[in-house]
Amino acid sequence: MSQSRRRMRSAGITLGLTALVAASLTGCSNDEPKDYAAICVNPQTEERVDDDQCDDEREYNGSGGGGGGFFWFYMATRGGGLVPPVGGRYSPSAGTYSVSTLRNSKGRPVSVQRGGLDTRGGDIGTIARGGFGKSSKGGSGG
């Protein structure tokens, strides 16, 4: 095998690996932090429940719809709020049950992460940004 053929093969492999790494890094950087993160709650007991209990985007309007129900409770991801663990109580003054009318600083509907927060609770600014292995029922309000 000639020397130039080896160099071309080596250059092709290096170029291919560089493109692969660049593509994966670009994919990671598109995860903008959300304006709000939501936990699933029972508004009647003011307790956090498992995310699986909230299966839609219904907004709580002050009544549980007869038999109660579970709703998303939205907390701002900036400001150092504390997210309770599943089974723990939350304070209704720490967030809102509705994001449909909220706007960000650019006048657009706020971005929302529904679910996927650590079930053990913690600082919302830390656990909402997550990282690898975090899931979200995501979307954006509006």
C-alpha positions in Angstrom: 0.0 0.0 0.0 1.4 3.4 -0.9 2.1 6.2 1.5 -0.4 8.6 -0.1 -3.2 6.1 0.0 -2.6 5.6 3.8 -2.7 9.4 4.3 -6.0 9.7 2.4 -7.6 6.9 4.4 -6.4 8.4 7.7 -7.6 11.9 6.7 -11.0 10.5 5.8 -11.4 8.8 9.1 -10.3 11.9 11.0 -12.7 14.0 9.0 -15.6 11.6 9.6 -14.9 11.5 13.4 -14.7 15.3 13.6 -18.1 15.6 11.9 -19.6 13.1 14.2 -18.4 14.8 17.3 -19.5 18.3 16.0 -23.0 17.0 15.3 -23.3 15.5 18.7 -22.2 18.7 20.4 -24.5 20.8 18.3 -27.4 18.6 19.4 -26.6 19.1 23.1 -26.4 22.9 22.8 -29.9 23.2 21.5 -31.4 22.4 24.9 -32.2 25.9 26.1 -33.1 26.2 29.7 -36.9 26.4 30.1 -38.6 29.4 31.8 -40.8 27.1 33.9 -40.7 23.5 35.1 -43.8 21.7 36.2 -44.5 19.1 38.9 -47.6 17.1 39.1 -49.7 17.9 42.1 -53.0 17.3 43.9 -54.2 20.9 44.6 -56.7 19.7 47.2 -53.9 18.3 49.5 -51.1 20.5 48.1 -48.9 17.4 47.7 -46.6 16.5 44.8 -47.6 13.2 43.1 -45.8 11.1 40.5 -45.6 12.7 37.0 -47.6 9.8 35.5 -50.7 11.1 37.3 -50.7 14.2 35.0 -51.4 13.0 31.5 -52.5 16.2 29.8 -52.1 20.0 29.8 -55.3 20.8 31.7 -54.9 23.9 33.9 -56.4 24.0 37.4 -58.9 26.8 37.9 -59.7 26.5 41.6 -61.8 23.4 41.6 -60.9 19.8 41.4 -63.7 18.9 38.9 -65.8 17.1 41.5 -63.6 14.2 42.4 -60.4 16.0 42.7 -57.6 15.5 40.1 -54.0 16.0 39.4 -52.6 19.1 37.6 -49.3 20.6 36.6 -47.9 23.2 38.9 -45.5 25.5 37.2 -42.4 27.0 39.0 -40.0 29.5 37.5 -36.6 27.9 36.9 -34.7 31.0 37.9 -34.9 32.3 41.4 -33.8 29.4 43.6 -37.2 27.8 44.3 -37.3 24.5 46.1 -39.1 21.6 44.5 -40.7 19.2 47.1 -40.1 15.4 46.8 -43.0 13.2 45.6 -45.3 12.9 48.5 -44.1 16.3 49.9 -46.2 19.4 50.3 -45.6 22.5 48.0 -46.6 26.1 48.6 -49.1 27.5 46.1 -47.4 30.8 46.4 -44.2 29.2 44.9 -45.7 29.1 41.4 -48.8 29.0 39.3 -51.3 26.5 38.0 -51.5 28.3 34.6 -48.9 29.4 32.1 -51.2 30.0 29.2 -51.1 33.8 29.8 -47.5 34.2 30.9 -45.0 35.8 28.5 -41.2 35.8 28.6 -39.0 39.0 28.4 -39.4 38.9 24.6 -43.2 38.9 24.7 -43.5 35.3 23.6 -45.2 32.4 25.5 -43.0 31.0 28.2 -41.2 27.7 27.5 -42.2 24.8 29.8 -40.8 21.5 31.0 -43.6 19.3 32.2 -42.3 16.6 34.5 -38.9 14.9 34.6 -37.7 16.7 37.7 -35.9 14.7 40.4 -38.5 12.8 42.5 -36.4 13.5 45.6 -36.9 17.3 45.1 -34.2 20.0 45.3 -33.3 23.4 43.9 -35.3 24.0 40.8 -32.5 25.8 39.0 -30.3 22.7 39.4 -32.8 19.8 38.8 -34.7 21.5 35.9 -31.6 21.8 33.8 -31.0 18.1 34.4 -28.5 16.7 31.9 -28.1 13.3 30.5 -30.8 10.8 31.4 -33.4 13.4 32.3 -36.8 13.1 30.6 -39.5 15.5 30.0 -43.1 15.5 29.0 -42.1 19.0 27.7 -43.6 21.4 25.2 -44.2 25.0 25.6 -47.0 26.9 27.0 -49.3 29.1 25.0 
